[in-house]
């Protein structure tokens, strides 16, 4: 009976970055592209800022501009490592005890661009420290995602045209 309840936090075929340097990952990231889902519906100008909480977990501060409501929204959550802190495999919660997979599956050596997989092929993000990403990085990350099984034609490409 236990087999019916999957605790998977990373899609089959995806591998979290190792070694992963938490301190280098902290700070502000711009969302370049994402698979759309209900909690980010109608959002543009989306960013995620990561900082350390006193207990060692990571504070997640997501912000975006809701194009339908014409106002900024914010969601504060926390992230914890699933295993060792030198592996980019985390779980994130915005709603009490409910966590979802957050897996850094590609990152450049300078921690300027990241490819993040959720717990399944329904969740994928391309992040950058700037509001744009070089074409060679974009193509590399799209290929990695496609090789895992993501349908990258479903990605939403985010605009960053507002300042909060």
N, C-alpha and C positions, 0 to 999 in steps of 0.2 A: 504494500500500500504506500510506503514512503516514496517509492519511485515515481509516483504520480505528481509529486510536488517538486518541481525543479528549483534548485537554489542557484542556478547558473547566473553568474554576474558578467560573463563575457561571451560574445558569439563564438560558435565553433569555428576554428580556423584562425581566430584572432589571437595575437600574442601581445601581452603588455610589455612596454619598454623596460629593459633591464640592461645596465643600471639606470635607475631613475633618481634624479636629484630634486627632492622636495623643495629645497630653498630656492633653486633656480626657477622652479615652476610658479612660485608665488608671484603675485602682482596682477596687473590688468591684462586681459586678453579680449580681443575683438572677435566676435563670431563672424566668420566669413561665409560659412554655409552650414546648413543643418537639414536633417530630416524633420519635417514639421510634425508637431504633436501638440496635444491640447494645452499644455502649460505655456507654450510659446506662440500660440496661435495669434496672428495679426501683429506680431512684434517685429520691429526693425531696429536698427541702431543698437543691437544687443551686445552687451559686454558681460564678462564674468571676471570678478576680482577675488583672488584667493589670498588669505592671510592666516597666520597661526592663531588659534585660540589658546587660552592659558593651559587647557588640559592636553594640548598636543594635537588635537584634531584640527582640521582646516576649515576656516570660515569661508563660505561660498556666498558671494554677493552678486546676484544676477540682476541686471537692469536692462530695460528695453523700452522703446516707444511704441505704444499700442496705436496703430494707425486707424483703427475703428473708433476707439474712445478718445483719440487725440490727447493722450496724456502718458507720462512716464509711469512705468510700473517697476516694482522691485520685489525680489524674493530672496530671503536670507536662509541659508541652510548650512549643513556641515558635512564634511567628508572625512572618512576614515580609511586607512589602508586595510585591504582584505588580508594581506599577509605581511611580508617584509616591506619596510619603507623604501627599499631600493628597487622595488618593482612598481611600475605605474598602474597598479590594479587597485582601484578604490571603490568605495560605495558611498553614495551621496543621499542625504535625506533633507527634504524640505518640510516633511509632514510627520513629526513625531517619530515613532519607531519604524517607519517604512523607509527602506533603503532601496536604491537601484544602482546598477553597475555603472561605473565611470572608469573607463580604461584608456589610458594613453597608449596608443598602438604605434604611433610614429611621432618623432620629434627631432628637430635638427640639433646639432651639437651646441648651438648658442641659445637654445630654448626661445626661439623667435616664432616658430610655427609648430602647431601640434595637430594631430589627427586623433580624435577621441571617439571610441565606440561605447555605446551603451550596453545594456545586458543582452540585446538581441539586434537583429538586422533592421529594426524599426528606428534605431537611435544612432545618429552619427553627427559629429561636428567637426568642422575645420576651423581652427583658431589661429590668430596671428596677434603679435604685439602691436601691429599697425592695422590700419583700416583696409589694407589691400595685401595680397599675397602674390609673390612672383609666379609666373606661368609654369616654370619648371617644377616648383614645389607643389602647386595645384595639381599638375598632371601626375606627379609621383604619388601624391596622396589619393587621388581618384583611382589610380591603378591598384594601390594596396587595398582600398575599400572594395573595388570590383572583384579582386582575387579572393576576398573573403566571402563574397556573395551579395554585397550591397548593390542595389539598383541606384546608381548615382544620378540617373536622370531625374530622380525624385527629390534631389537636393534643392533647397531654396537658397538662393544667393542673396545675402543680406546687404542692404545699403546702409551706409553710415553718412547721413547728410544732416544730422541734427546734433546740436551741442546742448547738453543738459545744464 
